[in-house]
Amino acid sequence: MNNPRVWLVTGANSGFGRAITEEAVAAGDTVVAAVRRPEALADLVAAHPDRVDPVRLDVTDTARVDEVVADVLARHGRIDVLVNNAGRTQVGAVEETTEAELRYLFDLHFFGPAALIRAVLPSMRARRGGAVVNLSSVGGQLSFAGFSAYSATKFALEGLSEALADEVREFGIKVLVVEPGAFRTNLFGAGAAHFSAEDPAYAGSSGRTREFVRTGHGGQAGDPAKAAAAIRTALDADHTPLRLPLGDDSVDGILGHLDAVRAEIATWERVARDTKFD
């Protein structure tokens, strides 16, 4: 990819989005920061007026995505890296989670990113280069009580990303799925974490996850600035990985989950294979 690069980053006002923006700007790149409230970026714009370009976009408003991308291309000439980062935490058991909550989360974590990917691909294919970075989670590889809706959206995003990587490889376009564990972002903070209405029947399962999220803000081990640097390192590598877990908790959790899946398949392999016509 060319240097300096032009990035389009959603949810750039805080957390990973802000850290990625700061990392890119420090390297001399330009970041088009797509946020619902551009005024939240006033300090970054003041510090880097020529390299931080705020645009108003709610990624759930997919009807506006093509317009925004066309405007960015008209003003900057290209988009080298798309970062689908905007998101929120959702906690609730399956029975506790309403259809409206589930549909909104899919709009935010899946349909919005999918629309942005479709919008940027034609120009990337024409230039035969670019990168799509999709912020997933350790919850995109495994799940547990209380994280059903969140993980469902991230599982979907990872499935889309894996197919996308196979489709665009011949055009020189990279796809990177980032799977962070607990990082010190605002995902557990007020306004970013959403809790479904509690059912006391699930106090011992999803209730524990609810308490973990409510009390965990500010104590997470992961450093967003280091995550942003790791993402840039992965993008700059000759062989960019499809998946990049970040943090001890993510690496350990995913490896343990893969071991458990392999062990379960091995236990049931004879039954699983013995399903063909005689």
Secondary structure, 3 states (H helix, E strand, C coil): CCCCCEEEEECCCCHHHHHHHHHHHHCCCEEEEEECCHHHHHHHHHHCCCCEEEEECCCCCHHHHHHHHHHHHHHHCCCCEEEECCCCEEEECCCCCCHHHHHHHHHHHHHHHHHHHHHHHHHHHHHCCEEEEEECCHHHCCCCCCEHHHHHHHHHHHHHHHHHHHHHHHHCEEEEEEEECCECCCCCCCCCEEECCCCHHHCCCHHHHHHHHHHHCCCCCECHHHHHHHHHHHHHCCCCCCEEEECHHHHHHHHHHHHHHHHHHHHCHHHHHCCCCC
